[in-house]
Amino acid sequence: MKKLINDPRHAAREMLEGVVDLYPAMAMLGDENVVVALDAADGVKVGLISGGGSGHEPAHAGYIGTGMLSAAVVGDVFTSPSVDAVLAAIRHVGRQRGVLLIVKNYTGDRLNFGLAAEMARAEGIAVEMVLVGDDVALRGLVPRERRRGIAGTVLVHKLAGAAADAGASLAEVAEIARQAAAQVRSMGVGLGLCTLPGASAPSETLADDEIELGLGIHGEKGVSRGKVQSADALVDTVLDAILEDLAPVKGTPVALLVNGLGGTPPMELSIVLRCAVAKLRERGLPVVRAWAGNFMTALDMPGFSLSVLPVDERRLALLDRPTDAPAFPKASPLSSRRAVVPGNKPADDHTRDSVTGPLSAVMRQVIDSVAKQLIAAEPTLTDLDTRAGDGDLGASMVRGAEAIRALPDTHFSTPHDLLLAMSGAIRRAIGGSSGPFYATGLVRAAATLRGLDTPAEADWQHALSAGVAAISELGGAKKGDRTMLDALIPALEAWHAAEGAGFAAAVSAAKTGAEATAAMQPGLGRASYLGERAFGIPDGGAVAVSIWLGAIAEGLVR
């Protein structure tokens, strides 16, 4: 497993030094793995300390700042920090107005933070400690007071930090934190396992079709394993567990935290948030604040957790109080429904009311042939594009094929109407570069056929020539740049050179041109980033052209 580290034994320290370098309002506390706010020792407000093992970034150093933590105490990966480190942090931030320790309910953290608190009290420092055990996956397995603390802890940080920033006493801050810790509920799902620095692979194995349900944040096994499910199904499972344990009164407003475990893309977290907000609203729980992102991770683990916290006006005011902690984003009040503004209705792409024309049946036959061949070629095109591109060509061609095959009969009145309708369908169906290229070429080709119900062969040649020119102008490519033009231009040249019915020559030339791209230096497109590594691999776009030109020929002779 590749990791951007030096010596695994020094990973936690070097990580903290990087954080402090990035945020000038933070500082290292002597030789300890403790990060403090530069103003944490001024005694103006109650000090807040949290921490635990490293590997959960941005927790906990990312929550240091005005309105959140005063200090974060960090151990090695998934290892509780030492008593001495915790005590050093308490001494630094708590001598004036006292300090609150917010501790996730793991044995090592509970013991080391607890002992440090006792030692600090013996020195005359006022210390309170709040344990967070928000993981509902352990309901029915352990007593409530023995549950693990996971991402819901971040919301406790925010509430307590805001109260301290507002000038509340140690007792008041501790009570706010205890009430929040008692009510927040969380549960996580792991889609894979994490790998510790210095390890070559995860310590456990997980099948490709398996997931861990109810995991902690240290790479430990979940409460159970299950099969991969859709995002909506997983959110249902997690919310069922959370709400069964929380038992909120219908109508209670809630805050929602969607937490990534370190290896989950923002796209997927947004999908999870979308579903969670909808599901909570369906159950009569208005979501008034929500966040999505990496808040408390497990190194590089793919997966997510959800945290739900009932809120009232006081809690909302604390959640909304500004903080400059770098890892906590501002949450705006949520609307009761998703905002959607009406768009301009696109003009109908076809221009005639008539359903049939002289070439309607033949054009439908050709389109069906093209769609069939492109769909069948999806594995080949995907493979080529994966090896020398971004891998989406096969799927794009399938979407385009399905879109043109679904065109209603009203678009088959004339060649002009069909090409224009195809342009619109492909424009909407295919993203990336292929969609605009094909749509532009079809618009230009359609313009040459306006008013021609039965174009002659020369008219079709002119249309193809216009379409090829449009693609070249839009993308800036030319023959020899290893693009779709290296099949289109040879096809057009061969068709013009052939006597009589020369479309078969165009098909043959397109295939030869596509094959020749394997020996070309990429000039444009993602393959150009590979340089010589693209040699030996035909360009997928050129191969796609040879496929649909061949399909046109097949459709014409049926």
Salt bridges, closest charged atoms under 4 A:
ASP7 OD2 - ARG9 NH2 2.54
GLU17 OE2 - ARG13 NE 3.15
GLU118 OE2 - ARG121 NH1 2.93
GLU123 OE2 - ARG91 NH2 2.53
GLU123 OE1 - ARG95 NH2 3.78
GLU128 OE1 - ARG178 NH2 2.80
ASP135 OD2 - ARG148 NH2 2.72
ASP165 OD1 - LYS45 NZ 3.15
ASP165 OD2 - ARG321 NE 3.08
GLU204 OE1 - LYS221 NZ 3.97
ASP209 OD2 - LYS227 NZ 2.96
GLU210 OE1 - ARG225 NH1 3.55
GLU212 OE2 - ARG225 NE 2.72
GLU220 OE2 - ARG148 NH1 3.40
GLU220 OE2 - HIS218 ND1 3.84
ASP232 OD1 - ARG274 NH1 3.69
ASP236 OD2 - LYS279 NZ 3.35
ASP236 OD1 - ARG283 NH2 3.14
ASP240 OD1 - ARG283 NH1 2.81
GLU244 OE1 - ARG139 NH2 3.74
ASP245 OD1 - ARG147 NH2 2.72
ASP245 OD2 - ARG185 NE 2.47
ASP300 OD2 - LYS3 NZ 3.26
ASP320 OD2 - ARG289 NH2 2.56
ASP348 OD2 - HIS350 ND1 3.00
ASP349 OD2 - ARG428 NH2 3.46
ASP383 OD2 - ARG387 NH1 3.19
ASP390 OD2 - ARG526 NH1 2.67
ASP409 OD1 - ARG364 NH2 2.82
ASP417 OD1 - HIS416 ND1 3.14
ASP453 OD1 - ARG352 NH2 3.12
GLU473 OE1 - ARG444 NH2 3.01
ASP481 OD1 - LYS478 NZ 3.58
GLU493 OE1 - LYS479 NZ 3.15
ASP539 OD1 - ARG482 NH1 3.89
GLU554 OE1 - ARG558 NH2 3.90
